[in-house]
């Protein structure tokens, strides 16, 4: 079989994937360790960026895991200098507000809007 008959290689992931961070985030969500999640979001300054291959932020994943109480606590207690992180868009252009709406999590959606009203105007890629 020559190279012309071979399928093209798969496309690369949308970003570099930090496997260690991925496992840390999932473990902290499962164990519901709020302080560790807040540390990832604010101190390590990585929680707003990609924590999985779909470019989800830490908050995307917390909301998708139906951990509303953790999401609410993170949203309410995030410092004002990192509020912009709440609007991070994933690979599909979804923000945490889109995920909250998809999960029918009204409390989280209202908390996000309460922190930054212009989240309402953000559109995804779908």
Protein Blocks (a to p, Z undefined) as FASTA:
>chain_A
ZZklpccdddddfbdcdfklmmmmmmmmmnopaklmmmmmmmnopmmmcfbfnopafklm
mmmnopmklmmmmmmmpcfklmmmmmpccfkopafklmmmmnopaklmmmmmmmomklmm
pccfZZ
